[in-house]
Amino acid sequence: MRRFIYKLKFLTPVRFGIDKGSPNLAASRYTCHADTFFSAICHEWLNLYGIQALERLVSLTKNNKFLISDLMPYYKHILYLPKPILYQRRKTDKQQNNKDMTDRKVIKKLSYVPVRHFNEYIKMQRQGGLLPFKPFDGAVQVINTRNAITGLWEAEPYLVSAYSFKEEAGLYFVVFMQDDNIVELFDKAIESLGLSGIGAKRSSGFGKFELYDDKWELYNSVLDSVYSDEDILNNFLHADGDYYMNISNIAPTYEELKKFDKGNSYYKLIKRSGFVQSTSYAKHFVKRKQVVMFDSGSCFLDKLKGQVLDLSKEGNHPVYRYGKAIYIGVSL
C-alpha cells in the first residue's frame, strides 16, 4: 500500500458547511470531512474517466485499497491533527496544583493540534499546565453580502460565510492507494478538481486550489529518526497505541457497532446530510438520506474499518457516502 500526503493551496475563499444546527449560510468551517471530499473526487472521476472507472474506484475503496482522510490544516511546515476526543483523569496532588493553570476556554475552542506537539498535548491533558503550542490561525473568516432577487419584488440581502487562507497555509490530506495506476489517475483528478473547486458556492468561484508542493510519499515502516511533521505523522500512522484515533469520519457496519467497546471508547457523533449534486440522478435536486457517523478525533480501543454507504433512493444511480477509517496510534 502506497501512502501520500497532498497539500492544497487555495486560490480563492472556500466554504464548508458546519455540523451543528440547520444550514446557515452565515456560518461555515475551514476544514472538510472525508465523506464530502470523497464525493467531490467521485464526481470529478466520473467526468474524467466514465462510469466504469468510478465503479472500480468505489470497489477499491470498499476493499480498503483506496482510503482518504479529512482535509486538515497546515501552516508552512506545520501539520495539524484533529483534537483527540479523549478523557483523562487529571492528577490532583499538591505538586500538580501549581501547574494546573490550563486555559479551559482555549482548550474548549481548540479544534486541531500540531503533529509535533500531539504527544505533549496528551500529557498536558493528564498533568495540567499551559498549552504547549499556538492554535492554528492560518485561516481568516470572510463574510460576503449577496442579494436574492428570484421571485421577489426587491432584492433581499443575505450573508455568506467563507474562509481565506493566509500565505503558506491551506489544507492537506492523507491517501492510501494500493494500485499504482490509480495514483496517476488520482493526480489528474486532483488537478482537475482544483480548477472546478470544492465545497459550497463553487459557482461564485469559491474553493479553487492548486498543489502547494509535490505530493509527499510516506514510508511503509516506522522511522528511527524524524526530521519533519510528515515523518512524525508517518510514525503515528504505523504506531500501535493505547487508543486509535480516526482522521476520517466513520460509518461503522452493524457488526462493528455490536462489538466495539462503548464503555471504554471516546467519540463524537455527527449527522451527515446534504443534496445529491448529480444532475442525472433525478429531475430536481434531492436530499440525501441523513446518516450518523463517528467524527474525526474519536478514540477507540480497537480499529473499526467502516464502510461505503449507498444512500440512493428511487434515483437513476447510486449515491455513495464514504465512511472508511484511517487511524493514528495514541499512547497515554
Disulfide bonds with the S-S distance in Angstrom:
none
